[in-house]
Amino acid sequence: MKYELDISEELEKKFSKLAKKNRKQLLIIHKKVEEIRENPSIISL
């Protein structure tokens, strides 16, 4: 089960800017977010 993710408008703008500057880093972030959505227990606090 995947969890839904709400992204603020401010974060959306940052992702958009990052996509233009460093697409590889954005893809790494996207992959990590997907991992967390699949299994939120992997986050250690």
Buried (B, 14 or more C-beta within 10 A) or exposed (E): EEEEEEEEEEEEEEEEEBEEEEEEEBEEEEEEEEEBEEEEEEEEE
